[in-house]
Amino acid sequence: MHHFDRNDAGELFAEGVPFTTIAREVGTPCYIYSAATLRRHARVFRDPFPEGTVTAFSVKALSNLAVLSLLRQEGFGADVVSGGELMRALQAGMAPSQIVFSGVGKTTDELRAALQAGILQFNVESVAELRMLSEVAVAEGVDAPVALRINPDVDAETHPGISTGKADDKFGIPWDRALEAYGLARDLPGIDPSGLDLHIGSQITSLAPFERAANRAADLVRTLREHNFNITRLDLGGGLGVPYAAGDVPPPPSDYAKTLVAITNDLGVQLILEPGRVIAGNAGMLLTQVVLTKTQTNKSFVVVDAGMNDLMRPALYGARHHLHEIIQKDGEASPFALVGPICESTDQFTPEAELHSPEAGDLLAFGTAGAYGAVQASQYNSRPLVPEVLVDGDAFHVIRSRPTMDEILAHEKIPPHLRHDGT
Ligand code: LLP
């Protein structure tokens, strides 16, 4: 459910604001998020879980400070995977007691910063990381609250690029070495092994993989307790999918919650969840403008001003984002290859977009672009990162502005002997 709708004249709005207004005042391309949608998703996700559950928004999905601040108001914490994301969560005012730190390659500097912040939990992904964390914690004179991320060897039944829970994925500690790793964690100074963590993948559209993983986790909590580990927190990761196209029917968050709560209820643990896409995906669109149309020998193209550097998912995963014409036109639609201006053949959003006589200046928007959209953008082809806009009711706010080329070039330095003007 989202708050992007058409008015009676068929023009697309984000809440009370026409896309045409944002195009005029901010320019294209730009990301547009709906605050009402983010709030709604946050509540629908959070409400069915018992009190005390930590809903840690996966910052990697959409990391803008304004969005994190909105989610903090909704009672969310953060799942971070770098020192930079930790800084964002703290700057947005998220409580350290609601922040977990995941990732396979945390550096000692990042571990130290998170220890100093006093976060809820380190999701440790290897024995090597456990030893590093122990050393840093001892030096800091504190105990690190640790959950070991165990790889449950469950097939998430999703795109191979975003599946993380199978035995040979790079993530987590192998299932059959869990007890041994917890034994080491107990022996190491500065480590408090009090949690268990797993995450099996992203864009998962059936409950079965979640169910299998949660059952495995619950069994492991019981086994660990038999071995006198005091496990008080269970982090079940993120991964709930969203509908990208008609026909995608992911389970509703209420069913997801019911399933996980039924499996874990009798353990008496504090649940932690790390949703990203399900909160942000349908809350954002990428607004773009047709630059020109062209016809090759047998094929017609529409070239828009957004490129694969702005929305990478189609080029990276073959993902399809539903396309919206901002002003509806009458007549028959016909198929066009919809491409960006980047010098790569993979810079194609969809091979067959059904459009109504497109022409230069027409506005289009890619749907379900709130998650893994702006955060994965790059400045390839020296195209500045596109602005982000948050619509809240009848108002809109530019929450990240478009950098100028001068600002971008200010980071680059030409050594004196290479300067053309002898300065
Ligand atoms: N927790 C951990 C440890 C993760 O690695 C991820 C996502 C999440 C939580 C959040 O998962 P979500 O609820 O958003 O599915 N760039 C890809 C998605 C990569 C997901 C990486 N990990 C895409 O555009 O589809």
Boltz pocket constraint, residues with backbone or C-beta under 6 A from the ligand:
constraints:
  - pocket:
      binder: B
      contacts: [[A, 58], [A, 61], [A, 79], [A, 102], [A, 103], [A, 161], [A, 162], [A, 199], [A, 201], [A, 202], [A, 203], [A, 237], [A, 238], [A, 239], [A, 240], [A, 274], [A, 275], [A, 276], [A, 277], [A, 278], [A, 313], [A, 317], [A, 371], [A, 372]]
      max_distance: 6.0
